[in-house]
Amino acid sequence: MADVPHRIVKLDRIYTNLDYLNITLPSDPDWQLSTYKKLVEKQRDMSKQEKEVDDPISIVSSLKSDRNTELWTNREVVLAAKVLSANNPKRHGIKFVSDNQMRRVYDIIFEVFRYRTIINEILNNIDFEDIYPNYKKMTLLVWLMSFDYYRNKFKPRKLDEKETAQSFESLKLLEIADVLKGIKIQLAASFSKFRIKHCALSLSDMLPKHLRNERFKKSPETIISCWINTFLTSVEYVITVLEKAGLTQMKNPEDVQIPETFKMDHFLPYFMHIYPKNKSVFLKNIPLFQKHLLILQVEIIRVSDRQSYIIELFLSREFICSSNN
């Protein structure tokens, strides 16, 4: 025990010698205080924004945690609608351009089925089937377009391409979208009332436990989430490099991210999300990752499990009964 003071002195000398590296340890009281102040300020801003929200549409739009950071493309929605409309989901006859496109389309279908009970109850609360009986045989497409409409903050999709517009029309997606647009206020209010009724901060809080499982959560196949290594670089330098690479910074971190953009996370300091056109090429060419200036946040995904679960939903008795009703 006599050598304990000697060890303490030795450790003190080691930490003193680390001062020239300008490393701030998590145990540093000044760092803890500054971080605490930042978190308090963020919480105040969030509370202030919640108080300013008073109309039904804004209330539902404020539930950011229910919406994925990625916006579904028109083509992906069309492909998802074709799979949902097929008599046999295993033999839908749809040819996907790539494995990535197939994963994204199945992700859309999975999300719709994950929230289908909630969406169905919300539509029943406004007597959707009674008012629009013609859509009883298109329940799956109504679920798809309702959830898509909710994710897009109740804004209609822009159909720029002629081919996409024709696909939306032929699948009657355009018709359903127009109906939903006509009852936008009632639909938004129904979403909000449903959340308040169940005392939930978000729709995802009302999902069954097995559907809230981590392995079933949507994984961003195209968006790169990463930490800025502030020991080696600065936020300003990273932003400059990304802008030179052709990406545009989104000023409002809570907006839905689109391709060729990046944004800072609105909760975590020095954490950002990058949405390149081609993820693999971007990771290979951008020097920030090779030099360890950006540290990837790795997520383990199991696409096969998700796809098999979707097929099970299609073929289950519960699915057949709900689609016939």
C-alpha positions, 0 to 999 in steps of 0.5 A, spaced: 500 500 500 505 504 500 506 505 493 499 508 492 501 515 493 507 514 488 502 511 483 497 517 483 503 522 482 505 518 476 498 518 473 498 526 474 504 527 471 502 523 465 495 527 464 500 533 465 504 531 459 497 530 455 496 537 455 500 539 449 495 535 445 489 539 447 485 533 449 478 535 453 476 529 457 469 527 459 471 528 466 473 535 465 468 540 469 468 546 464 466 541 458 461 538 462 458 545 464 458 547 457 455 541 454 449 541 459 448 549 457 447 547 450 442 541 451 438 546 456 438 551 450 436 546 445 430 543 450 428 550 451 428 551 443 424 545 442 419 547 448 418 554 445 416 551 438 411 546 441 408 552 444 407 555 438 403 550 434 396 550 435 392 548 428 391 540 427 396 540 421 401 543 424 400 539 430 401 532 426 407 535 422 411 536 429 411 529 430 418 528 427 420 522 430 414 518 426 417 520 419 423 517 416 429 522 414 428 520 407 423 522 402 420 516 398 420 518 390 415 517 386 417 511 382 418 507 389 411 509 391 409 506 384 413 500 384 410 499 392 403 500 389 404 495 384 406 490 389 400 491 393 396 491 387 398 484 385 394 478 386 400 474 388 405 478 392 411 473 391 410 473 383 408 480 382 412 480 375 416 487 377 423 488 375 427 492 379 433 496 377 437 494 382 437 491 389 437 497 393 431 499 389 428 493 391 430 494 398 427 501 398 420 499 395 420 493 400 421 498 406 415 502 404 411 496 404 413 494 410 412 501 413 405 501 411 403 494 414 407 496 420 402 502 421 396 499 418 392 498 424 393 505 426 392 508 419 385 504 419 383 506 425 384 514 423 381 513 417 375 509 421 374 515 425 372 520 419 368 515 416 372 514 410 369 507 408 362 510 409 363 516 405 367 513 400 365 506 399 368 505 392 375 505 395 373 499 399 377 494 394 383 498 394 384 498 402 392 497 401 393 503 396 389 507 401 393 505 407 399 507 402 397 514 400 394 516 407 401 514 410 405 517 404 401 524 405 402 524 413 409 523 412 409 529 406 406 533 412 400 533 408 403 536 401 401 533 395 406 530 391 409 533 385 409 529 378 414 532 374 415 526 369 409 524 364 410 517 365 410 517 373 404 521 372 400 516 368 402 510 372 399 514 378 393 515 374 393 508 372 393 505 379 388 510 381 393 513 386 392 520 383 385 519 384 386 517 392 391 523 393 385 528 390 380 525 395 385 525 401 387 532 399 379 534 399 379 532 407 386 534 409 383 538 415 379 532 417 385 527 416 390 531 420 385 532 426 384 525 426 391 523 426 392 528 432 386 526 436 388 519 435 395 521 438 392 525 444 387 520 446 393 514 447 397 520 450 403 518 446 408 523 443 408 519 436 405 514 432 410 509 433 409 509 441 403 506 439 406 500 435 406 493 438 412 491 441 414 486 436 413 492 431 418 496 435 423 491 435 430 494 433 431 489 427 424 492 424 426 499 424 427 502 417 435 503 416 437 508 411 440 505 405 442 511 402 443 516 408 450 516 411 450 518 418 456 520 421 460 524 427 465 530 426 471 528 429 473 535 432 480 532 435 482 533 427 478 538 424 472 543 425 465 543 423 466 549 418 472 545 414 467 539 413 461 543 411 466 546 406 469 540 403 462 537 402 459 543 398 465 543 394 463 536 392 456 538 390 452 537 396 447 543 399 447 544 406 439 544 409 439 550 413 433 547 417 435 540 420 428 538 421 426 538 414 425 531 410 432 530 407 433 530 399 438 527 395 445 531 394 444 534 401 447 534 408 444 537 414 446 537 422 442 533 427 437 537 431 439 533 437 446 531 437 452 536 436 457 534 431 453 529 428 450 530 421 446 526 415 449 526 408 444 524 402 449 523 396 447 520 389 451 514 390 453 512 397 458 507 395 462 512 390 461 517 395 464 513 401 470 511 396 472 518 393 470 523 399 477 524 403 473 526 409 472 518 411 479 516 409 483 521 413 478 519 419 475 526 419 468 523 419 466 517 423 461 513 420 455 511 425 454 503 423 447 500 423 446 493 422 441 491 418 438 484 416 434 485 409 432 478 408 428 478 415 424 484 413 422 481 406 420 475 409 416 478 414 413 482 409 411 476 405 408 473 411 404 479 412 401 478 405 400 471 406 397 471 413 390 470 415 390 476 418 392 480 412 387 476 407 381 478 412 383 485 413 384 486 405 377 483 404 373 487 409 
